[in-house]
Amino acid sequence: MASAITLTDTTALTAPPRRFLNEWQLWGLILIAPYLLVFAMFVVYPIGYGLWTARHPHSYVELYDDPIFLRSALNTLIFLVIGVNLKMMVALGLSGFFIQARWWIKALSVLFILPWAVPSIPTILSLRFMLNPEWGLVNSLIFRLTAEDGPNWLNDPWIALSMAIGVHIWKSLPFWTLILIAGRLAIPADLYEAASVDGATKLQKFRFVTWPSVRTLYLTCTILSMIWTLGDFNSVYLMTGGGPADLTHVLATLGIRYLRLDQVDMSMASIVCALPFMLPLVYFMMKRLSK
Amino acid sequence: MKIPSLRDISNEAKLLLIGIPVLIWTLLPIYHLTLFAISPKDSAFSGKLWPDHPTLQNFVVVFNQQHYFLKHFWLQLWNSVVVAVATGAITLLIATAAAFAISRLKVRGGRVVMNLALLTYFIPAAFLAVPMYRTMGLYGLLNNQWSLILAMVTIATPYAIWVLKQSSDNLPAELDEAAIIDGASPMQLFFRVYLPLMAPSLVAIGTYALLLAWNEYLYAFLLLSKDTEVTLPVGLGNFLAADDSPWELLMTTGLIYALPPAAIYYVFRRYMVSGLTAGAVKN
């Protein structure tokens, strides 16, 4: 705060009065205008339009009566609570692995980024073919090793949902690991040295040095990841297509499903129903980031 | 050289025990993709870990567009390039200008705009897709590549502005003051001082927007529908429509589609990692 005040003071002193300041403000408005235009046309208007479409209470009654909707809400919750937390825990663990100083771990960390760097469609479809019950790589291997047929992976709703969560983790794990690595590298090394001198075990070092230092970052990452995962359309749509029998939809794919069935009000209503999931998370992130 | 103790060896073994599964987990889907791409049609489905006769025939078929699903391969690849480059360029223009106005010119209401942008950043893209689709219809932009470009710009700008504002705030205030004393106009400050100093962040953000648009599937298939207008991922998704799709060709096309972003990522890795991870989560 103090620095902001001195900064404005000096500009006020060095700048010639009024007329000059106006020129700066004018240019500021001109430069910010294109974004405001985009914001008004493609954010404010669509959201207003969407909320207007979703205003009829009967859309929600209809939605509630659709068994697919309740199942999707449950799936979304599973995706967020189990999927994201599992991913973040693995990312935290792996960040500890990747900061070890070994040449081969360095090389591995370069490859490790690939899932995040390549587009999701080809890789998700590749995984989907691997799980094909008849000729997929996974079941072929199972058959060769055990002489028995493997499970029909994507035909069981719970396995299929787990696979969609797995794809999601595969895709976004590198990104979060990278951020947690940055978090861990920011911890001063002398903290660990001091802990070593005191005879701390590895677990104690994690408990009393690493965790307190990365806790806030970890929490922020988890919340942010939950917000983004709410909008993860690709993992579910490309892996399971919402099937079998529309039992693996999440809210992100359900909205599109209604849109395709030309039920726009239902589509918007299902998105409005996601808001209670989303708003607390967004509120938390805004408080954290808009300083 | 020091002789490794038993403790060191067990330590290395433990690390390997993590490293090997991580390597397999990371590469298996990508390896599988590549395996399909170099397998002849009849052996692609044999479940082998390496084809008996690896071949580049699939690539020849794709490049010559010798299949129904691939009729417009080159055109769709070109569409992807156009959409990605346009999104990158427009995002950079809008976001750089906005970040300069908010951070350096301290335009009134800049903080509010920044918070609105940040709020937009937290709207999951799949939720905005449905109202966006309807809105584009009302604007008469459906089936026009501008709809996809503008949608991607909308999604990319909030984060771009935020990151650029962060790095812009880090530039010393003395620069502006010196420029003011020298009698520079805001535009001179922008072009002579601001842009050169911001170059690394601009590269990171331009790449971010470009890759975002290149990788986008949902908006592309909602907003575009003509085979000659769609981007390559939509063309790939169309393979799923038929039961007897040639998976080996789909995987080959997918591999070709995945290579440019991977290459770009690795070329700009230095900028991307520092620029994006630092911006993604402020400590």
Interface residues (C-beta under 8 A of the other chain):
Chain A: L7 T8 T10 T11 T14 A15 F20 E23 W24 Q25 W27 G28 L29 I30 L31 I32 P34 Y35 L36 V38 F39 M41 F42 V43 Y45 P46 I47 Y49 G50 T53 L94 F97 Q100 R102 W104 I105 L108 V110 L111 F112 I113 L114 P115 A117 V118 P119 S120 I121 P122 T123 L125 S126 L127 F129 M130 W135 G136 L137 N139 S140 L141 F143 R144 W170 P174 L178 I179 A182 G183 A186 T216 L217 T220 C221 L224 I227 W228 L230 G231 D232 F233 N234 Y237 L238 G241 L251 A252 T253 G255 I256 L259 V264 S267 M268 I271 A274 M278 L281 V282 M285 M286 R288 L289 S290
Chain B: L15 I18 G19 V22 L23 W25 T26 L27 L28 P29 I30 H32 L33 F36 F45 S46 G47 K48 L49 L93 I94 A95 A97 A98 F100 A101 I102 L105 K106 V107 R108 G110 V113 M114 N115 L116 A117 L118 L119 T120 F122 I123 P124 A125 A126 F127 L128 A129 V130 P131 M132 Y133 R134 T135 L138 Y139 L150 A151 V153 T154 T157 I161 W162 A173 D176 E177 I180 I181 S185 P186 M187 F190 W214 N215 Y217 L218 L222 P233 L236 G237 L240 W247 L250 M251 T253 G254 L255 Y257 A258 P261 A262 Y265 Y266 R269 V273 T277 A278 A280 V281 K282 N283
